[in-house]
Amino acid sequence: MRLRNIKGADEAVANSIYCIQNPESQRGSWNAVFSNSNPIYVEIGMGKGKFIMELASKNPCINYIGVERYTSVLFRALQKMETENLPNLRFLCVDAKNLPEIFSPEEIDKIYLNFSDPWPKDRHAKRRLTSRVFLSCYDSILKPEGTLEFKTDNKGLFDFSMVEIPENGWKINASTRNLHMDSSMNQDNVMTEYEEKFSSMGNPIYKLIASR
């Protein structure tokens, strides 16, 4: 994926009060970061932040952490935070494969994956965020009753996920191949920037909810 570099993005992310620096030092004590014992939900690949910021605004009794590895993308979310009052939201600029070094076992209540890079070539399957490599990472940080929610407009990635997830010991609790036409799963749905774009083009949105 080619991203346009934004001048000053690296510095902005490194100096932002909303982006946690050296997050490994907070492992096991993330509730102290928020000064409460509320549940912690994580979005991996949060993009410009629309989804997680809306959730944080609607649910002040839940703590949210947005993970985005690209500074030029995260920079846009930081700009939005300057006009928002969301004390229950923080950001991390890290690779998802490092999550077990950042969160301790059973520290996270829910994980969101929204419109992840599909990595369509077979040789890149392990890079998909629903691959067994990443499922192992999620397994190490989620609480026993924790859940994984995944949305995409990519049929190939969804089909892969519907097989890969149960093959690695997870249960698929619910799924749909047309989220916006499924009243049971679309209730209280919060759309991402990509979801708004793809659904306006008539693309079906796929979603699944999984647990261990």
CORKA-V53765 format. One line per field, one symbol per residue. ss: DSSP state (a for helix, b for strand, c for the rest). phi: phi as a letter, one per 20 degrees, with the letter a starting at -180 (. if undefined). A space follows every 10 residues. Layout:
# CORKA-V53765
ss=???
phi=???
This chain:
# CORKA-V53765
ss=ccccccccaa aaaaacccbc ccaaaaccca aaaacccccb bbbbccccca aaaaaaaacc ccbbbbbccc aaaaaaaaaa acccccccbb bbcccaaaaa aacccccbbb bbbbcccccc caaaaaaccc caaaaaaaaa abbbbbbbbb bbccaaaaaa aaaaaaaccc bbbbbbccaa acaaaacccc ccaaaaaaaa cccccbbbbb bc
phi=.edffdgnfg ffffdffedf elfgfegncf fffelbdfgd dcddmfmeng ffffffffcf ececcedbed ffefgfffff ffdddcfecc ccdbegfegf eddegmedeb cdcclfgflf fgfdgfeffd ffffgfffge dffgefcddc cbdeffffgg ffeffffdne defabbdbgf ddffdefmfd eegfffffff enffdebbcc be
